């Protein structure tokens, strides 16, 4: 069933039941997708509502129901405190792979990944599949809330038609929608989901208020109710695009200042003494947000006939940093007369950020690939990364234990806390170089930083 939602006046429809719930109906929430975003959210809602956490990954669900989260976003103690074996009208979290378990919910929150393909084009397949799942159990007056990062318009143009087609219900008459973009920061134990202000929105003004009220009941940092779903979608996608562009700027500065033999971090420290200077640092820009979201906005802009020069230029520059780091390392090795062919190089870190096991879209692999192109032998040490996941995602061997041998070059790509306690004298040769991408090592240890 094709729907031209662009021409619909979604604000003219109202729920036949202003309070959404009858007096005997308790709010029951289904969270679709139990990854880095979905699990912390489901756990939080479960402190006040009955919550079903739904995921198609049987291994993941079994792990969570045993009281353990391998992503380390939710501690075992906190997770076990909300888990229940059977969902009743009492608060609690039940994780399941069965669609039957979510059919009695009245709020469906979709938190699946939205990646890009090898050509950096948005991939909405997980979002469509999740919408199909919800569509099979969607009922009158239910509200479907999307948290996945998308381009402006994706919820109403791509997801809602799927819900209508599968459920045979009419949008903004029989069921309603909302959008509340995730702001999870993987590995951050200080800025947890309830402590980050949440943007909310709804497909009608009334539904916007309901969605806002739902999140406000658990988000202690508060909420910001956007006037439309498209505004909320746009707000999310520019948050990370803005960071991407700013990091691209300092990455370009690093390239310039390296040519001038000026320490970029010293320059940033001096410039940062001004009250309104933005404190961004150079580095590898990966992960499932900053390295992906700009492409969603760029794709939509191009559909409207506009070529986003700054956004794409920032992406190109940041995507080039892996190759740049590798070439800098090789230059340092050549300057010290270190033989490049079959040289032993240790890469410290393969996750996309520090103190986090998430390896999705990590740019450390770009450094590794470039170093291998020079004929070097690369060893990857990362105490946080799952070796099997690294092999599955990238076909690379990694280890959680620091090998007891000496290397011709050591490249720190991720600022894991454990790396600060390494005795580099035990793993360096006399001429070895240490390249510190993150600038966390002492002056006497590193030869150069980005």
DACOR-V81656 format. One line per field, one symbol per residue. ss: DSSP state (A for helix, B for strand, O for the rest). phi: phi as a letter, one per 40 degrees, with the letter a starting at -180 (. if undefined). A space follows every 50 residues. Layout:
# DACOR-V81656
ss=???
phi=???
This chain:
# DACOR-V81656
ss=OOOOAAAOOAAAOOOOOOOOOOOOOOOBBBBBOOOOOAAAAAAAAOOOOB BBBBOOOAAAAAAAAOOOOOOOOOOAAAAAAABOOOOOOOOBBBBBOOAA AAOOOOBBBBOOOOOBOOOOOBOOAAAAAAAAAAAOOOOOOOBBBBOOOO OOOAAAAAAAAAAAAAAOOOBOOOBBBBBOOOOOOOOOOOOOAAAOOBBB OBOOAAAAAAAAAAAAOOOOOOBBBOOOAAAAAAAAAAAAAAAAAAAAAA AAAAAAAAAOOOOAAAAAAAAOOOOOOOOOOOOOOOOOOAAAAAAAAAAA AAAOOOOOAAAAAAAAAAAOAAAAAAAAAAAAAAAOOOOOOOOBBBBBOO OOOOOOOOOOOOOAAAAAAAAAAOOOBBBBBOOOOOAAAAAAAAOOOOBO OOOOOOBBBBBBOOOOAAAAAOOAAAOBBBBBBBBBOOOOOOOOOOOBBO
phi=.cbccccccccccbccbdcgbcdcbcdbbbbchbcccccdcccccccbbc bbcbacccccccccccgbbccgcbcdcccccbcbcbcbcccibbcabccc cbcccbbbbcbccbcbccbgcdbcddccccccccdcbcbcgcbbbbbcca cdhcdccbcddccccccgbbcgbcbbbaabccbcbdgcccccdcbbdbcb aacbdccdcccccccccbcccgbbcccaccccccccccdccccdcccdcc ccdcccccccfbcccccccccccccbccccbcicbbgcbccbddcccccc ccccgbcccccccccccccccccccccccccccccbgcccdgccbbbchb ccacfaccbcfcccccccccccccgcbbbbbaccccdccccccbgbcbbc bcccabbcabbcbbccddccccccccbbccbdbbbbccfbccdccccabc
